[in-house]
């Protein structure tokens, strides 16, 4: 893993810890806005479709943590199965 990727991963993890599923919503929005920009600025419909597909995939993700009474978090087991 490159240093840049490691830093980005740690920053994203921190954002997820602070803001939960709002991070997924923001990423989805970025993907859809990139799709629009790519079509308008570069007329690259294939790349725009890839950004749109990424946005749809973020829409389908359920945030893997849910708060429980003692303020700890538990992993959504169905998501864990899909990721492994």
C-alpha positions in Angstrom: 0.0 0.0 0.0 1.4 3.4 -1.0 1.8 6.1 1.6 -0.9 8.2 -0.1 -3.3 5.3 -0.2 -2.6 4.6 3.5 -3.2 8.3 4.4 -6.5 8.4 2.4 -7.7 5.1 4.0 -7.0 6.4 7.5 -8.8 9.7 6.7 -11.8 7.9 5.3 -12.0 5.6 8.3 -11.9 8.7 10.6 -14.7 10.3 8.6 -16.8 7.1 8.8 -16.2 7.0 12.6 -17.4 10.7 12.9 -20.1 10.9 10.3 -21.4 7.3 9.7 -23.5 6.7 6.6 -23.3 10.4 5.6 -19.8 9.5 4.1 -21.5 7.0 1.8 -24.0 9.6 0.8 -21.3 12.1 0.0 -19.3 9.5 -2.0 -22.5 8.6 -4.0 -23.1 12.3 -4.7 -19.5 12.8 -5.8 -19.8 9.9 -8.2 -23.0 11.2 -9.8 -21.6 14.7 -10.0 -18.4 13.3 -11.7 -20.6 11.5 -14.2 -22.4 14.7 -15.1 -19.1 16.6 -15.3 -17.4 14.0 -17.5 -20.3 14.1 -20.0 -20.6 17.9 -20.1 -16.8 18.6 -20.2 -15.4 15.7 -22.1 -18.4 14.1 -23.8 -17.0 10.7 -22.5 -20.2 8.7 -22.0 -18.3 5.5 -21.2 -16.5 7.1 -18.3 -19.7 8.8 -17.2 -21.4 5.4 -17.1 -18.6 4.1 -14.9 -19.0 7.0 -12.4 -22.8 6.5 -12.5 -22.4 2.7 -11.8 -20.1 3.6 -8.8 -22.8 5.9 -7.5 -25.4 3.2 -7.7 -23.1 0.8 -5.9 -22.7 3.3 -3.1 -26.5 3.6 -3.0 -26.8 -0.1 -2.4 -24.4 -0.2 0.5 -25.9 -0.3 4.0 -23.7 1.2 6.6 -22.1 -1.7 8.4 -22.3 -0.4 12.0 -25.2 0.2 14.2 -25.1 1.9 17.6 -26.0 -0.2 20.6 -26.9 0.8 24.1 -23.4 0.7 25.6 -22.1 3.0 22.8 -20.1 0.2 21.2 -20.6 -0.9 17.6 -21.4 -4.2 16.1 -20.7 -5.3 12.5 -23.7 -6.0 10.2 -23.2 -9.7 9.7 -24.8 -9.8 6.2 -22.4 -7.2 5.0 -19.4 -9.0 6.6 -20.4 -12.1 4.6 -20.5 -10.2 1.3 -17.1 -8.6 2.0 -15.3 -11.9 2.8 
